[in-house]
Amino acid sequence: MKGTGSAGTVLLSSFYLAPIEYYSVLFRAPEVWMEVHDTYRKQSYRNRCVIAGANGPMALSVPVEKPPSPHTAMKDMRIADHGNWRHLHWNALVSAYNSTPFFDYYRDDFEPFYHKTYPFLHDFNEELRLLVCRLLGIPEPVVYTPSYIDVVPPGWADYRETIDPKQPLHSGETGFFPKLYYQVFKQKQGFLENLSIIDLLFNMGNEARLYLG
């Protein structure tokens, strides 16, 4: 079942520094159920985010260990501790956002995540989500699914696969309509819509909350 942005309860998956559309849903929903029993899927926002680099959109992917089975649940996916990815991700964030108005203000909140080891991808994603929600003043009406929700209850909006890097932005399907905001590289490469929430946060600070409504 696919819902609309006016739905009461929404169903989401756990994403890494999810796009703005995702946080717009979180901001507006009176209740959110976080699916933790869905099958992990490659090349999704579950382990990647997209930021604005100096040369255009840049995808940052968290490496994961090979799943023990093709149907491994998201909650059981382990982060692969190789390739020095934490250092690479943090350096990419610094390079992309060091000149934004609010990077220095939030730097100390985000940097520790790239020095600490998280065994499970879901835990890493959720700790970052909790931080972002706190910084943006988004309440925490999130319930974790006790098992996979196969049959979505009437009146719920299922966005588990709607917000996806392979899909074009579904304007209106989640109730999110991208608007222009200040971006450091906008003059060089034009406005980039629906990037990771950190793009909005580092560029707009507290005003980012107003953008999500």
Steps between C-alpha positions, in 0.01 A plus 500: 500500500623848418361793692504875473668765706183557699503153656517455874744214561785456255731206445868568427826309471827588673722721280849646530478880533176480305387752239296807585179336378539233770531758778209696361290185549637457853427863579138488387395151610323460836637145522779313322567128496860414411529172310800308630408158363502591131752326277817704455522632144814619326528844341228647717509776761540232766877534474551808283437872501548765233671830577594805294866480406693772320448313171138400550306233690722253686383167640653372824445130567556314826663163419317198636604142553370240257153399621480142628191452284322687218221585744703641788298750701616859519539474877756222454722671243852554627726785399820382332791653685736542208608759248533778758150610399435703816802720428400532134140591581596761756759655268238516226256675733764749608601569140139544387369705792789671675405831337128476578357741759425238765756220458716619789190531718407132451844350440548373855164322486582296189875439513487242785293266279803465274734402782277243669446142383142388452465127426152529348389734222155551650647619831730743321216636288265537793749679724556751222126535446443566869768771490348667194151487651632658819680778311189572292257474789312208344303300762572130533173317423696202360404138564723215384318217327492175705487301175480575130178683410379316193142624503496873561205608722231718340581869518876448528744635242774258395813688393752219559593482131355831375799710606777345291811631318403308184161664484431860396360719772132413537375854552174478688506128575648559844367854527848644443558769239863619475558873531810705435733576788855634528772260380868591489557361149167612356653758263742242364274198454145621553265401779519133603174372644432239765857445613587357841345687791847621598513717188194688622623508859852626425373764256192622687551421869188535714303624200522147359206410719280754322588343164363159603145609575 
